[in-house]
Structures are given as structure tokens and as C-alpha cells.
Amino acid sequence: MKLVFLDRKSIGSDIDLLKFSTFGEVINYDFTYPNEVKDRVKDADIIVVNKTLINEETIGEAKNLKLVCVTATGTNNLDKEYLDKRGIAWRNVAGYSTDSVAQHTFALLFYLYEHLPYYDRYVSSKGYMGDKLFTHFERQFHEISGKTWGIIGMGAIGQKVAQLAEAFGCKAQYYSTSGKNHNKLYKEVGFDELLKTSDIVSIHAPLDENTQGLMNKEAFSKMKESAVLINVGRGPIIVEEDLVWAIQNNQIAGAGLDVLTEEPMSKDCPLTELLEDDHVFITPHIAWASVEARVRLMDIIYSQIEEFLNS
């Protein structure tokens, strides 16, 4: 049995994968470009991927291939029709990063909401050392208690964020992008109402025909000027050019993003205009990646392979 990890680096070198050797020979590649896949999987029985494209062109010559495991929830990189035609099974992983993503949602919010970059610079530049007053509140900030938190996408992560938001004293409401997820614990509203009434809007939805470009200039125009937007869903849910417009025209107060339309960030990304702007905070798609979440992820992958081989 030969198991090949095509983008080992996406899991993190700090996560021990030694136990996978119990299945047989394990080959690790940190990164794999599309033109390298064919040669690297030609004699593999199982391949583990994250974003690597799996289709006839890349695995057409992999005659021994029986299982493809995706170390993520999204499976847009799989040609499922081709896999089914070949009788090749596939597995993805859900629910492993709920706590991690919810936690990062609040990290993004508080960084922006309390103007932490400004206060960090104030102290690190030794401005506090020469001040006459014990405190310094040049930048006003507000409590989130009593504010309305609007959630776009009421899956497991959205529900966790709603729970935490209410623990902070927020009033949680949500908009179901699919129209299928309903939760009686929280107020369900239409998209326009959510935009108009929310002080904080966080995105936890998948990328599909309902969400592509959902947050555009029209949507930003309906938000409160004091509102903060958080996106830990998928980058293309936001029209990045329109977000630049919204920030530069003070249409919203700030945006915290962990996902972009193109990842890694492109030099042509419209958001490069805002890299020095305190109203925007961008992290490199790390919300899912706490140590605990990555360990859970690989434990699930291991169990899936074990179950498949024993079935």
C-alpha cells in the first residue's frame, strides 16, 4: 500500500504524521504543482491533498488509485464525476475547525473594534513613557454588549459564533444563504435587513451560486457606517474592489479578512491599497489552523483511511 501526501506543508510540519506509516509506504511532498501530480501519483493507492486538482489529466495514469482524501471541507478541486467513473472513493473532513474559526472571528473583530494597532504603536513607540496621564484614549471604542451581530451562513461555525456573541451580550441574528439552515435559537432575517440593522457582520458561508459576489457595492451601501465586516468564509463572497470603495469612502468602519479571492495574495489584489490602513486587518487563511484543529483534522483523515481499508 502506497500513500502519497501531495501538499504536506499545508498541514504544517509541526503535526506528526508518523502513524500513517501503519498503512504502508508513505511519501511526502511539501508542494505539488499541477504538472507534477501525474508522476507523483502514478503508483499510489491513496493520495491525500488539500488544494491540488484531481481530475483525469492529473490522475489518469494512476492505475492503483483507490481513495482520495481531502484535508479540508471544500472539494472544488475534485472532479467527482471522473472519480465516480473510475470507481475511486473520496473523503473530505467537516467540523474539525469550528472552535478555531469561531475564535479567530473574534480575534479579527477585537483587533479592529478596539483600534489595537494604534494602541500597540503608541506603546511600542514609547509614546506612553512620555505621557502625563495614566490612560490614553485617542481612539474611541465601544463595547460589543448590546450590539447586533449579523451572521451570514448558519452552519456549525455560524452557530458557534452566535453562541459566543450572545455570551458577550450581543443580539445575534442570521441570514441563511441557502435558505435551508434554520435555527430557532436566533432571529432569522432577510439579507437586506441583516445589512441594515447589524453592527457586526460575519461571513461563515460556503462559496456557491448564492454567495459569489454577495458582498458588493450595493450591499455595502446598506450597512451602517459604524459596522465592521468579518470574512472567514470564502474570499470571492466579497467583491474586493467594492470593499476598497466602502473603506475609502467610510461606508463601513472596518473589515477583518482571513480569506481572499486569490490565495496567496496576488500583487494585483485590490486590497493592496489598504495594507497600511488601520481599518482593515488581513490574516493569511489561518482561522482554521490552530494546533488542535489540525491534529483533529489528521486524526479524522487517519480514521477515514482505516475505515476504508477495513470495509
VEXMIRO-71548 format. One record per residue (C-alpha): z, x, y. Coordinates in steps of 0.02 Angstrom, whole numbers, padded with zeros to 5 digits, always signed. Layout:
N
ZXY;...
//
This chain:
311
+00000+00000+00000;-00052+00072+00168;+00021+00005+00329;-00052+00058+00497;+00029+00037+00668;-00113+00042+00793;-00011+00046+00955;+00159+00111+00905;+00201+00159+01083;+00204-00025+01135;+00360-00049+01029;+00449+00102+01104;+00484+00270+01024;+00670+00232+01030;+00653+00096+00897;+00671+00162+00720;+00535+00102+00602;+00583+00208+00453;+00622+00057+00343;+00437+00008+00344;+00406+00155+00227;+00483+00049+00089;+00316-00043+00084;+00216+00115+00053;+00122+00240+00161;+00147+00212+00349;+00026+00283+00478;+00074+00277+00662;-00045+00286+00810;+00032+00280+00983;-00126+00206+01061;-00290+00147+00988;-00448+00118+01089;-00571-00014+01028;-00695+00117+00966;-00557+00198+00861;-00498+00043+00767;-00636+00039+00636;-00600+00213+00570;-00411+00196+00577;-00401+00034+00476;-00543+00058+00351;-00423+00084+00205;-00270-00010+00273;-00187-00153+00178;-00082-00209+00326;-00103-00173+00511;+00024-00200+00649;-00044-00224+00825;+00007-00283+00996;-00145-00299+01110;-00278-00215+01001;-00430-00326+00975;-00450-00382+00794;-00622-00451+00755;-00774-00418+00645;-00827-00269+00748;-00658-00181+00733;-00605-00227+00555;-00769-00273+00472;-00762-00119+00360;-00577-00138+00316;-00606-00198+00138;-00424-00187+00083;-00351-00279+00232;-00235-00421+00184;-00120-00450+00333;-00121-00426+00521;+00048-00432+00611;+00055-00453+00799;+00211-00385+00885;+00204-00524+01014;+00193-00712+01031;+00019-00718+01105;-00128-00699+00985;-00277-00699+01103;-00326-00530+01032;-00359-00604+00858;-00523-00680+00803;-00437-00807+00692;-00599-00886+00633;-00656-00718+00567;-00487-00683+00487;-00491-00852+00400;-00668-00819+00340;-00609-00655+00263;-00451-00731+00192;-00345-00611+00295;-00174-00680+00341;-00098-00655+00513;+00076-00671+00585;+00146-00671+00761;+00325-00673+00824;+00412-00801+00935;+00587-00819+01004;+00637-00636+00994;+00641-00606+01182;+00712-00768+01253;+00875-00691+01314;+00790-00535+01378;+00659-00628+01480;+00786-00750+01549;+00897-00605+01603;+00752-00517+01689;+00707-00678+01780;+00875-00670+01867;+00859-00482+01898;+00696-00512+01992;+00772-00656+02088;+00930-00569+02146;+00836-00412+02196;+00735-00519+02317;+00860-00652+02362;+00996-00532+02421;+00875-00408+02501;+00938-00271+02386;+00800-00145+02425;+00851-00149+02609;+01036-00128+02572;+01001+00009+02445;+00903+00107+02576;+01039+00076+02705;+01171+00159+02597;+01063+00294+02516;+01001+00348+02688;+01185+00371+02738;+01175+00233+02866;+01337+00160+02800;+01427+00325+02829;+01399+00316+03016;+01432+00131+03039;+01583+00067+03134;+01606-00093+03035;+01665-00110+02855;+01518-00227+02818;+01335-00237+02863;+01235-00397+02855;+01074-00359+02946;+00977-00459+02817;+01042-00634+02787;+01051-00701+02610;+01107-00865+02536;+01197-00924+02381;+01089-00999+02246;+01226-01125+02208;+01166-01294+02267;+00983-01240+02271;+00847-01324+02170;+00769-01216+02035;+00597-01272+01979;+00537-01213+01808;+00354-01210+01759;+00347-01217+01570;+00493-01291+01473;+00486-01193+01312;+00630-01090+01242;+00633-00969+01389;+00618-01106+01518;+00763-01198+01438;+00869-01040+01438;+00833-01010+01622;+00877-01191+01662;+01042-01170+01571;+01085-01010+01665;+01027-01081+01831;+01145-01228+01812;+01286-01107+01769;+01255-01030+01941;+01266-01203+02020;+01080-01237+02038;+00996-01404+02008;+00864-01371+01876;+00702-01469+01866;+00542-01433+01773;+00357-01465+01757;+00279-01465+01583;+00109-01383+01595;+00056-01453+01427;+00135-01623+01453;+00214-01604+01281;+00380-01518+01313;+00512-01639+01372;+00697-01608+01393;+00818-01748+01434;+00948-01625+01498;+00844-01583+01652;+00740-01680+01777;+00554-01683+01740;+00441-01691+01892;+00258-01679+01935;+00183-01513+01990;+00171-01559+02173;+00350-01623+02180;+00414-01465+02097;+00324-01357+02226;+00382-01458+02375;+00565-01476+02325;+00610-01312+02238;+00698-01167+02322;+00661-01055+02174;+00508-01074+02062;+00497-00976+01899;+00349-00972+01780;+00380-00970+01592;+00217-01046+01530;+00080-00977+01419;-00093-00940+01485;-00213-01080+01441;-00333-01203+01521;-00186-01293+01601;-00112-01139+01685;-00256-01022+01727;-00251-01002+01917;-00118-01137+01932;-00030-01048+02074;-00167-01038+02205;-00176-01057+02394;-00162-01246+02381;-00005-01231+02275;+00075-01101+02390;+00039-01213+02539;+00150-01347+02462;+00301-01233+02434;+00447-01211+02552;+00432-01062+02668;+00604-01010+02606;+00556-01020+02423;+00549-00874+02302;+00423-00867+02159;+00458-00778+01994;+00324-00749+01862;+00375-00689+01690;+00242-00794+01603;+00065-00726+01613;-00020-00639+01760;-00177-00747+01778;-00069-00901+01808;-00061-00835+01986;-00216-00806+02092;-00164-00637+02159;-00272-00642+02315;-00190-00808+02361;-00016-00738+02333;-00056-00595+02453;-00108-00727+02580;+00053-00826+02551;+00165-00674+02577;+00071-00604+02727;+00071-00775+02812;+00255-00810+02773;+00205-00961+02669;+00341-00913+02543;+00489-00798+02561;+00457-00684+02413;+00384-00655+02241;+00452-00564+02088;+00320-00523+01958;+00334-00446+01786;+00155-00489+01736;-00012-00458+01819;-00190-00515+01792;-00238-00340+01735;-00113-00230+01645;-00084-00087+01676;-00103-00123+01862;-00279-00093+01924;-00316+00009+02079;-00416-00143+02136;-00270-00263+02112;-00249-00366+02272;-00061-00344+02258;-00075-00159+02301;-00072-00219+02481;+00108-00273+02454;+00180-00124+02360;+00283-00071+02510;+00332-00249+02556;+00515-00295+02526;+00463-00475+02495;+00377-00427+02333;+00452-00345+02179;+00341-00298+02033;+00400-00231+01865;+00282-00164+01729;+00291-00305+01600;+00467-00259+01542;+00554-00429+01539;+00532-00442+01350;+00582-00264+01314;+00771-00249+01304;+00826-00140+01159;+00900-00290+01071;+00739-00391+01089;+00631-00250+01021;+00747-00225+00872;+00740-00412+00836;+00552-00406+00852;+00530-00271+00721;+00659-00349+00606;+00554-00507+00608;+00393-00410+00576;+00477-00322+00429;+00534-00489+00356;+00360-00562+00377;+00280-00419+00281;+00414-00428+00147;+00390-00615+00127;+00200-00597+00121;+00206-00464-00013;+00329-00563-00118;+00233-00727-00105;
//
